[in-house]
Amino acid sequence: MTETYDVAILGAGPGGYVAALRAAQLGMRVALVEGARVGGTCLNIGCIPTKALVTATDLLTRARRAAEYGIRIPEAAPDLEGMMAYQRAAVDRLVGGVEQLLKEWKVTVVRGRGRLVRPDALAVTGGAGETLEVTARHIILAPGSVTARPPIPGLDLPGVVTSTEALDVSTLPAHLIVIGGGVIGLEFACIYQALGSRVTVLEMMPNLLPGAADEAISKRLALLLRRRGMDIRTGATVQAVEEADGGLRVRFATAKGEEAVEGDRVLLATGRWPNTADLGLEEVGVRMNRRAIAVDEYLRTNIPNVWAIGDAVGGMMLAHKAMVDGRVAAENIAGQKRAVDYRSVPWAIFTSPEVAGVGLTEEGARQQGADVRVLQFPFSANPRAQILGETEGLVRIVCEAGSGRVLGVHMMGPHVTELVAEGALAVQTGATADDLAWTTHAHPTLTEAVLETALGFRGATIHYHRKGGEQR
């Protein structure tokens, strides 16, 4: 049996389902191939269930601090079974919402594992082994990513888990060892610590959140987490995981020599790889960039009617970046000529406190030869942060020394994963520090921290003074 469409999309994650919806809006007949539930990693086993746990543990932490706000709560303790039910319900609601949208836009969802067999065809194998060929004028490859598994001996031992298994908090380890101090590792480290586990984080690079956070902010985050009792080892190269006294031992090397730490569960959080194996790409002649699919600025592969988006093309593996990719590919297939622009793709890291950023870091700007000024403002001087009792953190704006054009905005503190949107707009539109400073921000709000930071460009910060100024 063969079905023919205008567009066939391999993968129904954030990039794939958004591409399907946008293509349908543009009047195309669309098939969306997916072997599991729609929503992909992000919605089912990634960002959404993780943030459900973050929300639950954040509420738990606040409840334990209730006396600071004049509220008596006799006991605040996690209900792990209830937390799992809350997490599953949140995921199910969102999956159901996406399925309904696909239905309303008349997108045909083809269930099964897809492979590219020709530049205009996907072969889809269902659960019973039957194969359906889906042909289309255009193919969009959106297979997403998988957990990166470095060649570390012992990763197959019982008790070594990935982020997928770590979502199940029905039982808590007394001591969780996290291999990887990036986004995934630190989010889970904060979740498990809030629930009562002792946590050790091993990061190979000199700082946490390598490749994501501004260096000054990552160092401050490490300091805060250590103050809260988290054991953080940077510059630690993991050599092996071994069984030890009913638990697990992780051996790692540092500048001081070989060390080891023992715990009862190990989380492998060393990043993700494009999910491009065994998809028929090489056989059809799709050009690759190592594991990633090579595309041009319009997300077209070397085969004119085959496109690729999201994690599969490498770079920033973020759901919101994949969603934009999906829109770009769909609109280009419809005859537009829209190039991707990743300058204003933000990072949003749901640690405690949160970390977010967009655009160039100070280090990145200087490496590009830019003459920059870095403006800073602490949340300790923000009235709303004081009311919330969450004053740890700061806002940093990286801007051109002469014009004040905003090159990057980086934050750590309360709700900065929301506040970063203003920085993304500033980077996208080429706004200056003066533009931000002369935009009236509501009072009392956390957004005033952005305002006060921008005021520093003219030495006009109102509600904070430090000898020598806040900009440098």
C-alpha positions as CSV (number, residue, x, y, z in Angstrom):
1,M,0.0,0.0,0.0
2,T,1.4,3.4,-0.9
3,E,0.1,6.9,0.2
4,T,1.3,10.1,-1.4
5,Y,1.6,13.4,0.4
6,D,3.0,16.9,-0.1
7,V,5.2,16.5,3.0
8,A,6.1,13.4,5.0
9,I,7.9,14.0,8.3
10,L,10.0,11.4,10.1
11,G,9.6,12.0,13.9
12,A,6.8,13.6,15.9
13,G,8.9,15.4,18.5
14,P,8.8,19.2,18.9
15,G,10.4,19.9,15.6
16,G,8.4,17.3,13.7
17,Y,4.9,18.0,15.0
18,V,5.4,21.8,14.7
19,A,6.6,21.3,11.1
20,A,3.5,19.2,10.4
21,L,1.1,21.7,11.9
22,R,2.7,24.6,10.0
23,A,2.8,22.7,6.7
24,A,-0.9,21.9,7.2
25,Q,-1.7,25.6,7.9
26,L,0.0,26.4,4.6
27,G,-2.4,24.1,2.8
28,M,-0.2,21.0,2.4
29,R,-1.2,17.4,2.8
30,V,1.0,16.0,5.6
31,A,2.0,12.7,7.0
32,L,3.7,12.4,10.3
33,V,5.6,9.2,11.0
34,E,6.2,8.2,14.7
35,G,6.9,4.9,16.4
36,A,6.0,6.1,19.9
37,R,3.8,8.8,21.3
38,V,3.7,12.2,19.7
39,G,5.8,14.8,21.4
40,G,9.1,13.0,21.2
41,T,11.7,13.0,24.0
42,C,10.8,16.5,25.2
43,L,7.2,15.9,25.9
44,N,7.3,12.3,27.0
45,I,10.6,11.6,28.7
46,G,12.5,15.0,28.7
47,C,11.7,18.6,29.4
48,I,8.0,18.3,30.3
49,P,8.2,15.5,32.9
50,T,11.4,16.9,34.3
51,K,9.8,20.3,34.8
52,A,6.9,18.7,36.5
53,L,9.3,17.3,39.0
54,V,11.1,20.6,39.3
55,T,7.7,22.3,40.0
56,A,6.9,19.7,42.7
57,T,10.2,19.9,44.4
58,D,10.2,23.7,44.2
59,L,6.8,23.7,46.0
60,L,8.2,21.3,48.6
61,T,11.2,23.6,49.2
62,R,8.9,26.6,49.6
63,A,6.7,24.7,52.0
64,R,9.6,23.9,54.2
65,R,10.4,27.6,54.3
66,A,6.8,28.5,55.1
67,A,7.7,30.0,58.5
68,E,9.7,32.7,56.8
69,Y,6.5,33.9,55.2
70,G,4.4,33.7,58.4
71,I,2.7,30.5,57.5
72,R,2.6,27.4,59.7
73,I,2.9,24.0,57.8
74,P,3.5,21.3,60.4
75,E,5.2,18.9,58.0
76,A,6.2,19.2,54.3
77,A,7.3,15.8,52.9
78,P,7.3,14.3,49.4
79,D,4.6,11.9,48.4
80,L,6.5,10.0,45.7
81,E,3.5,8.1,44.4
82,G,1.5,11.3,44.2
83,M,4.4,13.1,42.5
84,M,4.6,10.3,39.8
85,A,0.8,10.6,39.2
86,Y,1.1,14.4,38.9
87,Q,4.0,14.0,36.4
88,R,2.1,11.5,34.3
89,A,-1.0,13.6,34.2
90,A,0.9,16.6,33.1
91,V,2.5,14.7,30.2
92,D,-0.8,13.0,29.2
93,R,-2.6,16.3,29.0
94,L,0.0,17.9,26.8
95,V,0.3,14.8,24.5
96,G,-3.4,14.8,24.2
97,G,-3.4,18.5,23.2
98,V,-0.8,17.9,20.5
99,E,-2.8,14.9,19.2
100,Q,-5.9,17.0,19.0
101,L,-4.2,19.8,17.1
102,L,-2.9,17.2,14.6
103,K,-6.4,15.9,14.2
104,E,-7.9,19.3,13.7
105,W,-5.4,20.2,11.0
106,K,-6.0,16.8,9.3
107,V,-2.4,15.6,9.7
108,T,-2.2,11.9,9.0
109,V,-0.2,10.2,11.9
110,V,1.5,7.0,10.6
111,R,2.4,4.7,13.5
112,G,5.7,2.8,13.1
113,R,9.4,3.1,12.7
114,G,10.4,5.0,9.6
115,R,13.4,4.8,7.4
116,L,14.3,6.8,4.3
117,V,14.3,4.5,1.4
118,R,14.3,7.0,-1.5
119,P,14.5,10.8,-1.7
120,D,10.7,10.8,-1.9
121,A,9.7,7.8,0.3
122,L,9.7,6.5,3.9
123,A,9.2,2.9,4.7
124,V,7.3,2.6,7.9
125,T,7.3,-0.7,9.9
126,G,4.5,-1.2,12.3
127,G,4.4,-3.1,15.6
128,A,3.2,-6.3,13.9
129,G,6.0,-6.2,11.3
130,E,3.9,-4.9,8.4
131,T,5.5,-2.2,6.2
132,L,3.8,0.8,4.6
133,E,5.5,3.1,2.1
134,V,4.7,6.8,2.5
135,T,5.7,8.9,-0.5
136,A,5.8,12.7,-0.6
137,R,7.1,15.5,-2.7
138,H,9.2,16.6,0.3
139,I,10.6,14.7,3.2
140,I,11.5,16.3,6.6
141,L,13.9,14.3,8.8
142,A,13.2,15.0,12.5
143,P,14.4,11.9,14.3
144,G,15.6,13.8,17.4
145,S,18.4,12.6,19.7
146,V,19.5,9.8,22.1
147,T,21.4,9.7,25.3
148,A,25.2,10.0,24.6
149,R,27.0,6.9,25.9
150,P,30.7,7.5,26.2
151,P,33.1,4.5,26.3
152,I,33.2,4.3,30.1
153,P,33.5,0.7,31.5
154,G,30.6,-0.3,33.8
155,L,27.8,1.8,32.3
156,D,25.7,-1.4,31.9
157,L,25.8,-2.3,35.6
158,P,22.5,-2.4,37.5
159,G,21.9,1.0,39.2
160,V,23.4,3.0,36.3
161,V,20.5,5.0,34.8
162,T,19.9,7.6,32.1
163,S,17.6,10.6,32.4
164,T,14.7,8.4,31.3
165,E,14.9,6.1,34.3
166,A,15.8,9.0,36.6
167,L,12.3,10.4,35.9
168,D,10.9,7.6,38.1
169,V,11.3,8.9,41.7
170,S,9.2,6.1,43.2
171,T,12.3,5.1,45.1
172,L,15.1,7.5,46.2
173,P,18.8,6.7,46.3
174,A,20.6,7.6,49.6
175,H,23.5,8.9,47.4
176,L,23.1,9.8,43.7
177,I,26.3,10.2,41.7
178,V,25.7,12.3,38.6
179,I,28.2,11.9,35.7
180,G,27.9,15.2,33.8
181,G,27.4,18.7,35.2
182,G,25.5,20.0,32.2
183,V,21.8,20.9,31.9
184,I,20.4,17.4,32.4
185,G,22.7,16.4,35.1
186,L,22.2,19.5,37.2
187,E,18.5,19.6,36.9
188,F,18.2,16.1,38.2
189,A,20.9,16.8,40.9
190,C,18.7,19.6,42.2
191,I,15.5,17.5,42.1
192,Y,17.0,14.6,44.0
193,Q,18.7,16.8,46.5
194,A,15.4,18.5,47.3
195,L,13.8,15.1,47.8
196,G,16.4,14.1,50.3
197,S,19.2,12.3,48.4
198,R,22.8,13.1,48.9
199,V,24.2,14.2,45.5
200,T,27.7,14.2,44.0
201,V,28.2,15.7,40.5
202,L,31.3,14.8,38.4
203,E,32.0,17.2,35.5
204,M,35.0,16.7,33.1
205,M,35.3,20.4,32.2
206,P,36.6,23.2,34.5
207,N,33.1,24.7,35.1
208,L,29.5,23.5,35.3
209,L,27.2,23.9,32.4
210,P,30.0,23.9,29.8
211,G,29.0,25.4,26.5
212,A,25.8,26.9,28.0
213,A,26.1,29.3,30.9
214,D,28.3,32.4,31.2
215,E,31.4,31.4,33.1
216,A,30.9,33.9,35.9
217,I,27.4,32.6,36.5
218,S,28.4,28.9,36.3
219,K,31.0,29.6,39.0
220,R,28.5,31.3,41.2
221,L,26.0,28.4,40.7
222,A,28.6,25.9,41.8
223,L,29.3,28.0,44.9
224,L,25.7,28.1,45.9
225,L,25.1,24.4,45.3
226,R,28.2,23.5,47.4
227,R,26.9,25.7,50.2
228,R,23.6,23.7,50.1
229,G,25.6,20.5,50.5
230,M,26.0,19.2,47.0
231,D,29.4,17.7,46.3
232,I,30.6,19.1,43.0
233,R,33.8,17.9,41.4
234,T,34.9,19.8,38.2
235,G,37.9,18.8,36.1
236,A,36.9,15.2,36.9
237,T,37.3,12.6,34.1
238,V,35.3,9.5,34.8
239,Q,37.3,6.3,34.1
240,A,35.0,3.5,35.2
241,V,31.9,2.5,37.2
242,E,32.3,-0.6,39.4
243,E,30.3,-2.6,41.9
244,A,31.2,-1.9,45.5
245,D,29.7,-3.2,48.7
246,G,26.2,-3.6,47.4
247,G,26.4,-0.2,45.6
248,L,28.5,1.5,42.9
249,R,31.9,3.1,42.9
250,V,32.8,5.7,40.3
251,R,36.5,6.1,39.6
252,F,37.6,9.4,38.1
253,A,40.8,11.4,37.5
254,T,41.6,14.9,38.5
255,A,44.6,17.2,38.5
256,K,45.4,15.7,42.0
257,G,45.3,12.1,40.7
258,E,42.8,9.3,40.7
259,E,39.9,9.5,43.1
260,A,36.7,7.5,43.7
261,V,33.2,8.1,45.2
262,E,30.7,5.5,46.2
263,G,26.9,5.6,46.0
264,D,23.8,3.5,45.3
265,R,22.7,5.0,42.0
266,V,24.6,6.6,39.1
267,L,23.0,8.9,36.6
268,L,24.6,9.1,33.2
269,A,24.1,12.7,32.0
270,T,26.8,13.2,29.5
271,G,24.7,14.9,26.8
272,R,22.9,13.7,23.7
273,W,23.7,12.5,20.2
274,P,21.7,12.9,17.0
275,N,19.4,9.9,16.5
276,T,20.5,9.2,13.0
277,A,21.7,5.6,13.1
278,D,19.9,3.0,10.9
279,L,17.6,5.5,9.2
280,G,18.8,4.7,5.6
281,L,20.5,8.1,5.3
282,E,23.8,6.9,4.0
283,E,22.2,4.5,1.5
284,V,20.1,7.3,0.0
285,G,23.1,9.6,-0.1
286,V,22.2,12.1,2.5
287,R,25.4,14.0,3.5
288,M,26.4,13.7,7.1
289,N,28.4,15.9,9.5
290,R,29.6,13.0,11.7
291,R,26.5,11.9,13.5
292,A,24.5,15.0,12.5
293,I,22.7,15.5,9.2
294,A,24.4,18.3,7.2
295,V,22.0,21.1,6.1
296,D,22.3,24.5,4.6
297,E,20.9,27.7,6.2
298,Y,17.5,26.9,4.9
299,L,17.6,23.4,6.5
300,R,17.8,21.6,3.1
301,T,20.1,18.6,2.8
302,N,22.2,17.9,-0.2
303,I,19.2,16.2,-1.7
304,P,16.9,19.1,-2.8
305,N,13.6,17.7,-1.6
306,V,14.9,16.3,1.7
307,W,15.1,18.5,4.8
308,A,16.3,18.0,8.3
309,I,15.6,19.8,11.6
310,G,16.1,19.8,15.3
311,D,18.5,17.7,17.3
312,A,19.3,15.6,14.2
313,V,21.2,18.5,12.6
314,G,23.4,19.0,15.7
315,G,24.2,22.3,17.4
316,M,21.9,23.4,20.2
317,M,19.7,20.4,21.1
318,L,16.8,22.4,22.5
319,A,13.1,21.8,22.0
320,H,12.3,25.4,21.2
321,K,15.1,25.6,18.6
322,A,13.6,22.4,17.0
323,M,10.2,24.1,16.9
324,V,11.6,27.1,15.0
325,D,13.4,24.7,12.7
326,G,10.1,23.0,12.0
327,R,8.4,26.3,11.0
328,V,11.4,27.3,8.9
329,A,11.4,24.0,6.9
330,A,7.7,24.1,6.4
331,E,7.7,27.6,5.1
332,N,10.6,27.0,2.8
333,I,8.8,24.0,1.3
334,A,5.8,26.3,0.8
335,G,8.0,28.5,-1.4
336,Q,9.4,31.0,1.0
337,K,13.1,31.6,1.6
338,R,13.7,31.8,5.3
339,A,17.1,31.2,6.7
340,V,17.6,29.9,10.3
341,D,18.9,32.5,12.7
342,Y,20.2,31.0,16.0
343,R,21.5,34.2,17.5
344,S,18.6,34.6,19.8
345,V,18.0,31.0,20.9
346,P,17.9,31.1,24.7
347,W,19.1,28.5,27.2
348,A,16.6,27.8,30.1
349,I,18.1,25.7,32.9
350,F,15.7,24.7,35.7
351,T,18.2,24.3,38.5
352,S,17.7,25.9,41.9
353,P,18.3,28.8,41.4
354,E,17.4,28.9,37.7
355,V,20.0,29.8,35.0
356,A,19.2,31.2,31.6
357,G,21.0,33.0,28.8
358,V,20.9,34.1,25.2
359,G,23.4,35.4,22.7
360,L,27.1,35.7,23.3
361,T,28.8,35.3,26.7
362,E,31.5,37.7,27.8
363,E,34.1,35.1,26.8
364,G,32.5,34.4,23.5
365,A,32.2,38.1,22.6
366,R,35.9,38.7,23.4
367,Q,37.0,35.7,21.4
368,Q,35.2,37.2,18.4
369,G,37.2,40.4,18.9
370,A,34.4,42.6,20.2
371,D,35.1,45.5,22.5
372,V,32.5,44.9,25.2
373,R,31.1,46.2,28.4
374,V,29.5,43.8,30.9
375,L,26.8,45.3,33.1
376,Q,25.6,43.5,36.2
377,F,22.8,43.8,38.8
378,P,22.2,41.5,41.8
379,F,18.7,40.1,42.6
380,S,19.5,41.0,46.2
381,A,18.7,44.6,45.3
382,N,15.4,43.7,43.6
383,P,12.3,44.3,45.7
384,R,10.3,41.4,44.2
385,A,13.1,39.0,44.8
386,Q,13.4,40.2,48.4
387,I,9.6,39.6,48.9
388,L,10.0,36.1,47.4
389,G,12.9,35.4,49.6
390,E,15.0,34.4,46.6
391,T,17.8,36.9,46.3
392,E,20.6,34.7,45.1
393,G,21.7,35.5,41.6
394,L,22.2,38.3,39.2
395,V,21.7,39.6,35.6
396,R,24.6,40.2,33.3
397,I,24.3,42.1,30.0
398,V,27.1,41.8,27.4
399,C,27.0,44.8,25.1
400,E,29.2,46.6,22.6
401,A,31.3,49.2,24.4
402,G,30.5,52.0,22.0
403,S,26.9,51.5,20.8
404,G,25.6,49.6,23.7
405,R,24.1,47.0,21.3
406,V,23.1,44.0,23.3
407,L,25.2,40.9,22.4
408,G,24.0,38.6,25.2
409,V,22.0,38.4,28.4
410,H,22.8,35.9,31.1
411,M,21.0,35.4,34.4
412,M,20.8,33.3,37.5
413,G,18.0,33.7,40.0
414,P,14.2,33.5,40.5
415,H,12.2,32.8,37.3
416,V,15.0,33.8,35.0
417,T,13.8,31.1,32.5
418,E,10.9,33.4,31.9
419,L,12.9,36.7,32.1
420,V,15.3,35.6,29.4
421,A,12.7,36.2,26.8
422,E,13.4,40.0,27.1
423,G,17.0,39.3,26.4
424,A,16.2,37.1,23.4
425,L,14.1,39.9,21.9
426,A,16.9,42.4,22.5
427,V,19.4,40.2,20.7
428,Q,17.0,39.4,17.9
429,T,16.1,43.0,17.2
430,G,19.6,44.5,17.8
431,A,18.3,46.6,20.7
432,T,20.8,48.6,22.9
433,A,21.2,48.9,26.6
434,D,19.5,52.3,26.3
435,D,16.5,50.7,24.6
436,L,16.1,48.4,27.6
437,A,16.7,51.2,30.1
438,W,14.1,53.5,28.5
439,T,11.5,50.7,28.4
440,T,9.3,51.1,31.4
441,H,9.2,47.9,33.5
442,A,6.3,47.3,36.0
443,H,7.1,47.6,39.7
444,P,7.6,45.6,41.8
445,T,8.7,42.8,39.4
446,L,11.7,40.7,38.8
447,T,12.0,42.2,35.3
448,E,13.3,45.4,36.9
449,A,16.5,43.6,37.4
450,V,17.0,43.8,33.6
451,L,16.1,47.5,33.6
452,E,18.6,48.3,36.4
453,T,21.3,46.3,34.7
454,A,20.8,48.2,31.4
455,L,20.8,51.5,33.3
456,G,24.4,50.7,34.3
457,F,25.5,51.4,30.7
458,R,25.2,55.2,31.5
459,G,26.2,54.8,35.1
460,A,22.6,55.4,36.0
461,T,21.6,52.4,38.1
462,I,19.2,53.6,40.7
463,H,18.6,51.0,43.3
464,Y,22.1,49.6,43.8
465,H,25.6,51.1,44.2
466,R,28.9,49.4,44.5
467,K,32.1,51.2,44.7
468,G,33.7,51.1,41.3
469,G,30.4,50.6,39.5
470,E,28.7,47.5,38.2
471,Q,29.9,47.6,34.7
472,R,33.4,46.7,33.5
